[in-house]
Amino acid sequence: MAAEFLPAYTMRGFDRHNVPRWQMVPAGGERWVILRGGAGLIVTSAAPATATISEVTAASLPAGERAPTLAGDRFFKIEGKAKGDTTIEAKLLLLTLTSLLVGVKNRKTVNLAFNFVKDNAGHSTARARASAAEWVKGIHYIYFGQTNIEMKVKTSRWVTVPQNLGRVVRFSQHLPGVPAAQHEWNAVTALGEATADMNIFLVWEYEQDNTPFSDQTDAGTLANNCIFEDHAGAQLAPTFSHEIGHFLGCPDHYILARKRELMYGVTDARGVHIPKADADIMNP
């Protein structure tokens, strides 16, 4: 069996598809990894000032969502000392048989404002303000362990747009031939909480193409604003998190082989994995 590093826990910032494999470690925090097929190998960190590594017993591992293990697996604790990158090497004499990249990241906080929208003609989101706290629990779970980004609710409130937005709230500025009055994005986003990092506006229906009465869009994010419709799929935490990923700088992709990733562009078909490339954009 060839030696390889594996995650000891799920949702803790391990990217097995990166070459070499990669582990995110919080600055001032810890992560645990498995070395499989590594009996007798010497394991060291190339930059101990960035991250140190020490072998531990299986019995000493903390509670959590443990990954499956095999007889003969070795367990290591990585401690993040300072923001930066290093390499963990497993060697036989002078020969490196496997390695693991480590990215130590400072904690980043994102304050979210949830704005529950109604207009002056009686249109209103059907969502409830009390739901915001549960949404953020799911969003935080996706981001914190994988990227060291802490998600918080800045505010959860009702806002009233002083015009009739109609059956569909539209972003149409980019569409030729659509009257300027149909571009309602600015009227909605003007009501955002100025001190929040990102404003999410909950509306009844949202579209951004030439067929506004055909439901083809669940949400749209531009800069630090997101308009999010009531029919935006069943898996709300991943969908909110996907839109926050756009705010943090990551584009959609439609690569079917990578649909387990958060930034896969199909609602309710995506996963929640954040690979190294995206984590380094979201929290450089």
Summary of the structure (lengths in Angstrom):
residues: 284
radius of gyration: 22.4
end to end distance: 35.0
largest distance: 75.4
contacts: 914
relative contact order: 0.14
helix: 18%
strand: 37%
